Structures are given as structure tokens and as C-alpha cells.
Amino acid sequence: MKIAFVGKGGSGKTTLSSLFVRHLAARGTPVVAVDADINQHLAAALGMDDSEAAALPALGAHLPLIKEYLRGSNPRIASAEKMIKTTPPGEGSRLLRLQEDNPVYDACARALALDGGDVRLLATGPFTESDLGVACYHSKTGAVELLLNHLVDDREEYLVVDMTAGSDSFASGMFTRFDMTFLVAEPTRKGVSVYRQYKDYARDFGVALRVVGNKVQSADDIDFLRQEVGEDLLVAFGHSDWVRAMEKGRPRPFAELEDDNARSLAALYETADAAYGMRDWERYTRQMVHFHLRNAESWGNEKTGADLAAQVDPSFALGEGSREAATPQPA
């Protein structure tokens, strides 16, 4: 299952995505966590100290390796240099599984023992001084989009992505790649403004969207959110001494999380799990191709000097049955 956390900057989406990752780990559910925000704070929220977080390898820095591995023996892709962030898989491409070992995970993922389970953590990498004035952050999140395009996942395993803030997620087709998107909103006008943008953008693409209230202090806050987002409001999180202790570097056992907040996390899990029944791999593949063709025409063809529309394999459809279609890993 592929889950995204989005929301306005400062809404608490990183905190809530980290709590959801911990909830999954405590259940014994295999989980891969991805920090795809320009402000890289997910590692710290999961308990890594500053030196460990700083040492995380950046997905963006390993893009050549990622492209070469995913290309496999796909005859439609002449070289890794001809791949862009939206390049879809085809016959001969290597597909990714969340629980396997492969060169991409070896280079980019770090294992984190968490709440009775092991979590794989990936990070796009921070926006550095060398990027200023010459690159946009979406050049880094392109690595995540490629991974999502080639990922085959099952119901009882999770990829959780802490996305870029605001409506920046719509700068690529990545927003269509998830089984469920949780939009974190504070009970303020600014807090729900991103919801309106996201709702409008997502409507035409069948994106499953639920709102998670955060920093809720009263019944009036909940009434405000319900008035603004209606039935899309799923749960609301209030003040947490557990979270405050974590932010101070004084972590407590996850079992000590407040009962109300623990129940809210359980509701997120139940909602995400129920989304499995709405999976439509054909639509997923169709949307992947749609955004690839748009990017190819807009900038990709010019950048690579190739007709990237030719990378689309019309006979290939990504899905759980695609496992056998992937090229075996090299010995």
C-alpha cells in the first residue's frame, strides 16, 4: 500500500507521517518510509539523531544508479541517460518490491529499528547551497517518482511518503501514485486552504483523499474543520505530551502515546487498508503514461534528444501480477 501525507508547511504532516510509520512498525507491518519534503525532518521525527540523519544517502545523488537498475533490459530505453522521472516500466524493466534486497536499497536505504519492527528509510536529500539558482527541488523528488512508477506492492506492506508542502506535489504526476492521501490540516483558514487546492486538482484523477485534523484543541476546532472539509474529515489529533517529549530528544515507548491519538492512528490504518479494494492498476498505468507523455513533450524530448513517447510499452500494465515480468536481479 502506498500512502502519502501532504499539507501546508508547519501543519504537522511530518509528525503525523512518522507516527503512522511507528504505528505500522508496532503492528509488525513491513514499512518503507520516504522523506520527500524539501525540509528533511522525517529521520529526526523517527528518532534519528542529527549526525545519523545527516549521513542518510540522498536518492537524488544516486539517480544514475536508480535509472540503470530500473532500466534492466527494456529495449525501449536506449540508456539510463534517456530516462526521465516519469519513464514508465515495460517488458524487461526491473520492478521494485518493498521487502526485497536490491542495489537501490543497498545504496540509498537505511534500516531503523523502531517499536518492535524494522523500517527502511529513504530520503531525497536536502536542497543544498549548490542547488541555489540552478535547480528546483522536483529534480530531487524525481527519484521518488521513478521508484513509485516501478513499484509492485501488496496489501500487507506499506510505503509511506512525507510529501512536499502545499500544492507543490502537483508539479509532477506523483500525486496520482498513492492508494490513499492523508491531508493534514490545522483548524484555521490557512490550514484548510491547501485542502481546497488539493481537492480541486485531485478530483479529475480519482485520488483518494481524507483530511486529518491536527493541533485541535476544542470541539469548536473540530466543528470548524467539519464545516470546511465536510465528510473528508477522518480524524483529529490534539496535543501530545508524547510528541513533545520526542521533539525534546526525550523519547518514550510508543505504547505510551495518548489513547485518543493512538485510536486516531488506528483509524488511519483502517482507512488505508480499506483502500486496497479500490485499487485500479489499469488506471494507475494509464495515468503514469499520461504524465510521461506530457513531460516528454514539455521538456523531456528536448533535454534527452530522443522521442520519449517511444518508451511507452502499450502491452505492459503494472500490477501485482507483473512480478513475473520483471528482469531477474543480477547474481
Sequence and secondary structure as in RCSB ss.txt:
>XXXX:A:sequence
MKIAFVGKGGSGKTTLSSLFVRHLAARGTPVVAVDADINQHLAAALGMDDSEAAALPALGAHLPLIKEYLRGSNP
RIASAEKMIKTTPPGEGSRLLRLQEDNPVYDACARALALDGGDVRLLATGPFTESDLGVACYHSKTGAVELLLNH
LVDDREEYLVVDMTAGSDSFASGMFTRFDMTFLVAEPTRKGVSVYRQYKDYARDFGVALRVVGNKVQSADDIDFL
RQEVGEDLLVAFGHSDWVRAMEKGRPRPFAELEDDNARSLAALYETADAAYGMRDWERYTRQMVHFHLRNAESWG
NEKTGADLAAQVDPSFALGEGSREAATPQPA
>XXXX:A:secstr
 EEEEEESTTSSHHHHHHHHHHHHHHHT  EEEEE SSS  HHHHTT  HHHHHTS BGGGGHHHHHHHHHTT T
T   GGG  TT    TT   B TTS  HHHHHH EEEEETTEEEEEEE     GGGTTT  THHHHHHHHHHHHT
B   TT EEEEE  SGGGGGGSGGGGS SEEEEEE SSHHHHHHHHHHHHHHHTTT  EEEEE S  SHHHHHHH
HHHHGGGEEEE    HHHHHHHTT    GGGS HHHHHHHHHHHHHHHHGGGG  HHHHHHHHHHHHHHHIIIII
HHHHTS GGGG  TT   SGGGGGGS     
